[in-house]
């Protein structure tokens, strides 16, 4: 991952594409979340929060969590912030930051849960990201990772 905010991104950054990503998340929600339970988690790290499509779902489904979302792109973070601020159930429950997932700026044991959805496929060294996620999680924390296998489609 680059530290640049203008890194090449498969999906693009237009409003139309941001809306499509939210629609895709809503469409796949019943599949993605069928076995996800963050009800005993308080502080969740979402890696690659993008436009906040999954953030919205996490905050709605798990009303006791506080969510910290990270992404490299300021435009996506701005769109996510605007969208999440419009949702009453998300009020004061999220913090979005521009950050490189391969070098997290959090201290060890900062979170007790992590969520990564469709992000590792965009990262050249996903093992580095997973190592960093492990570092910032408290021992025994819950981690959910969902990816697509594009070669099968």
Secondary structure, DSSP 8 states (H G I E B T S, - for coil): --S-TT---TT---HHHHHHHHHHHHHHHHHHTTT---TT-SEEEEET-TTSHHHHHHHHH-TT-EEEEEES-HHHHHHHHHHHHT-GGGTTSEEEEE--TTS--S-TT-EEEEEEES-GGG-TTHHHHHHHHHHHEEEEEEEEEE---GGG-
